[in-house]
Amino acid sequence: MLNRKKTLLVTIIASVIISATALIQYNNQNKFPIKVGIIDTSNTLPEVSTSSVIDAINMAIDDLNEQGGVLNHPIIPIKITYQPTDDNFIDKFDQLLEKEQLRAVFGCQTSYVRKKIEPLAKKHHSLIVYSSLYKGLEQSNNIIYAGALPNQIITPTVKWAVEKFGKRVLLVGSDYVFSHAVNTLIVPQLQVLGADYIRIHYLPFGNMLTEKLSKELSENRYDMVLSTLVGSSNMAFLKYFSEKKIDTPLVTFDASE
């Protein structure tokens, strides 16, 4: 299974690089290196781990280079770390795209950074590969949305959960773009499915549970809980459910690798 995933990742990265570098087919005899960006967005949301994604991208690039690169062109990764406190990051990234002629940018894991760098990718004709869950509420010719869409994972799961567990629903999410956007899709669907009691709680990062939420969970007043908590908050929430032996069914959308 691991080898299949590795092969798939290598194929995706190679395909993106070929698509983003149109002149390769005309310059196969000139083995110029192709530079790609790897953006580390872990400083944006410490809750969202990006290290495994960046490790996988570096592994795939190393594997490509061991095979001779892409159409005989070696791949050179250039790592960029997003610093939320750096007011000049956008200008620096703009200059880097122009200077290094980055054809593609991998590793962007947060909606916040994706939205900030998309205009620059458009300006420099680069591609951003966004591998996190995609909310489906925007579209750009300069972004490859590689994550699952709501109609692939969220919509069918909500339908199944209502049919199996019931119509009294608690939505728990991080106070972040992903949870707010996804819940704008979940709530209308729940209403169409006949849910007669819907409550929403958003938790700040670093603040696990409010007293009100803890009380509601302990009283088992819901047929199920739908969680859009992000990163380590979601893992801590799952642990809380287990330790407190809460019987309410819990469905989470952010527990994949």
C-alpha positions in Angstrom: 0.0 0.0 0.0 2.9 2.3 0.9 4.6 1.7 -2.4 1.3 2.4 -4.3 0.9 5.7 -2.5 4.5 6.6 -3.2 4.2 5.8 -6.9 1.0 7.9 -7.1 2.6 10.9 -5.4 5.6 10.7 -7.7 3.3 10.5 -10.7 1.3 13.5 -9.5 4.3 15.7 -8.9 5.8 14.7 -12.3 2.6 15.5 -14.1 2.2 18.9 -12.4 5.8 19.8 -13.2 5.3 18.8 -16.9 2.1 20.8 -17.1 3.6 23.8 -15.4 6.7 23.9 -17.6 5.5 24.1 -21.2 8.9 24.6 -22.7 10.3 21.2 -21.6 9.1 19.4 -24.7 11.1 21.8 -26.9 14.3 21.7 -24.8 14.9 18.0 -24.0 18.5 18.2 -25.1 19.2 21.0 -22.6 19.1 19.5 -19.1 18.3 22.7 -17.3 17.0 22.2 -13.8 13.3 22.9 -13.0 12.7 24.7 -9.7 9.6 24.1 -7.6 8.6 25.7 -4.4 7.7 23.9 -1.2 5.9 26.2 1.2 5.8 25.4 4.9 2.6 26.9 6.4 2.9 25.3 9.9 3.5 28.7 11.4 0.1 29.8 10.3 -1.8 27.1 12.3 0.4 25.2 14.7 -2.6 22.8 15.1 -2.2 21.7 11.5 0.9 19.5 11.0 2.5 20.0 7.6 5.7 18.1 8.2 4.5 14.7 6.9 3.3 16.4 3.7 6.6 18.2 3.1 8.5 14.9 3.9 6.4 13.1 1.3 7.0 15.8 -1.3 10.8 15.8 -0.7 10.7 11.9 -1.0 8.9 12.1 -4.3 11.3 14.7 -5.7 14.3 12.6 -4.6 12.7 9.6 -6.3 12.1 11.5 -9.5 15.7 12.8 -9.5 17.1 9.3 -9.0 15.2 8.3 -12.1 16.7 11.1 -14.1 14.3 13.9 -13.3 11.3 14.9 -15.4 12.0 14.3 -19.1 15.7 14.4 -18.1 15.4 17.7 -16.2 16.5 17.5 -12.6 14.1 19.0 -10.0 15.4 21.5 -7.5 13.1 22.1 -4.5 13.2 25.6 -2.9 11.6 25.7 0.6 9.7 28.7 1.7 8.4 29.2 5.2 5.4 31.4 5.7 5.8 33.7 8.7 2.5 35.2 9.9 4.5 38.1 11.6 6.3 39.0 8.4 4.4 41.8 6.8 6.7 41.6 3.8 6.1 37.9 3.1 3.9 38.5 0.0 6.5 40.8 -1.5 9.3 38.4 -0.8 7.3 35.5 -2.3 6.5 37.6 -5.3 10.2 38.3 -5.9 11.1 34.6 -5.3 8.6 33.5 -7.9 10.0 35.9 -10.4 13.7 35.3 -9.6 13.6 31.5 -9.4 10.9 31.0 -12.0 9.1 28.5 -9.8 6.8 26.5 -12.1 4.8 24.9 -9.2 4.4 25.3 -5.5 3.7 22.4 -3.2 3.0 22.0 0.5 0.5 24.8 1.0 -1.9 23.2 3.6 -4.0 26.1 4.9 -6.8 28.0 3.2 -5.5 31.3 4.6 -2.1 31.1 2.9 -3.6 29.6 -0.3 -5.9 32.7 -0.7 -2.9 35.0 -0.1 -0.6 33.5 -2.7 -3.1 32.6 -5.4 -2.9 36.1 -7.1 0.9 35.8 -7.2 0.6 32.3 -8.9 -1.7 33.8 -11.4 0.7 36.7 -12.0 3.7 34.5 -12.6 1.8 31.6 -14.4 2.6 29.1 -11.6 0.6 26.3 -10.2 -0.2 25.8 -6.5 -0.9 22.2 -5.5 -3.3 22.4 -2.5 -3.6 18.9 -1.0 -6.0 19.7 2.0 -9.7 19.2 2.0 -11.3 21.5 -0.6 -14.5 23.3 0.4 -15.6 23.8 -3.2 -16.5 27.5 -2.7 -13.9 28.9 -5.1 -12.1 28.1 -8.4 -8.7 29.1 -9.8 -6.9 28.1 -13.0 -3.7 28.4 -11.0 -4.6 25.9 -8.2 -4.8 22.1 -8.4 -7.3 21.2 -5.6 -6.1 17.7 -4.7 -8.2 17.2 -1.6 -11.6 15.6 -1.4 -14.6 17.8 -2.3 -17.7 18.0 0.0 -19.8 15.9 -2.4 -17.1 13.2 -2.1 -16.8 12.9 1.6 -19.0 15.3 3.6 -22.4 15.2 1.8 -22.8 11.4 1.7 -21.5 11.1 5.2 -24.0 13.5 6.6 -26.8 11.7 4.8 -25.7 8.3 6.1 -25.3 9.7 9.7 -28.8 11.2 9.8 -30.3 8.0 8.5 -28.4 5.8 11.0 -28.3 8.0 14.1 -31.1 10.5 14.1 -32.0 14.2 13.6 -30.7 15.9 16.7 -27.3 17.1 15.7 -24.4 19.0 17.4 -21.8 20.5 15.1 -18.4 21.1 16.7 -15.7 22.9 14.7 -12.5 24.9 14.9 -13.0 28.7 14.7 -11.3 28.6 11.3 -12.1 28.9 7.6 -12.5 25.2 7.0 -15.2 24.6 9.7 -17.2 27.7 9.0 -17.2 27.1 5.3 -18.1 23.4 5.6 -20.9 24.1 8.1 -22.5 26.5 5.6 -23.0 23.4 3.5 -23.9 20.9 6.3 -26.6 23.0 8.0 -28.8 23.4 4.8 -28.4 19.7 4.1 -29.4 18.7 7.6 -32.5 20.9 7.3 -33.5 19.2 4.0 -33.0 15.8 5.7 -35.4 16.8 8.4 -33.0 17.5 11.3 -35.2 19.1 14.0 -32.5 20.2 16.4 -29.1 21.7 15.3 -26.5 23.4 17.5 -23.1 24.7 16.5 -20.0 25.2 18.7 -16.8 26.7 17.4 -13.6 26.3 19.6 -10.6 28.5 19.4 -7.3 26.8 18.8 -5.7 25.8 22.1 -9.1 25.9 23.9 -10.3 22.3 24.0 -13.8 22.5 25.5 -16.0 25.1 26.9 -18.0 24.4 30.1 -21.3 24.7 28.1 -20.1 22.2 25.5 -18.8 19.8 28.1 -22.2 19.9 29.9 -24.2 19.3 26.7 -22.0 16.3 25.8 -22.3 14.8 29.3 -26.1 15.1 29.1 -26.3 13.1 25.9 -29.0 15.4 24.4 -27.9 14.7 20.8 -28.3 11.8 18.4 -24.8 12.5 17.0 -21.9 14.9 16.9 -20.4 16.0 13.6 -16.9 17.3 14.1 -15.0 19.6 11.7 -12.2 20.3 14.3 -8.8 20.6 12.7 -5.5 18.9 13.4 -4.5 18.1 17.0 -7.8 19.6 18.3 -9.6 16.8 16.6 -7.4 14.2 18.1 -7.8 15.7 21.6 -11.6 15.7 21.0 -11.6 12.0 20.1 -9.5 11.3 23.2 -12.0 13.2 25.3 -14.9 11.2 24.0 -13.1 8.0 24.8 -12.0 9.0 28.3 -15.4 10.3 29.3 -17.1 7.3 27.8 -19.6 9.5 25.9 -22.2 7.3 24.2 -23.2 9.9 21.5 -22.0 8.8 18.1 -19.2 11.0 16.8 -18.5 11.6 13.1 -15.3 13.4 12.2 -14.1 14.7 8.8 -10.4 15.4 9.6 -9.0 12.1 10.8 -7.3 10.9 7.6 -3.6 11.0 7.1 
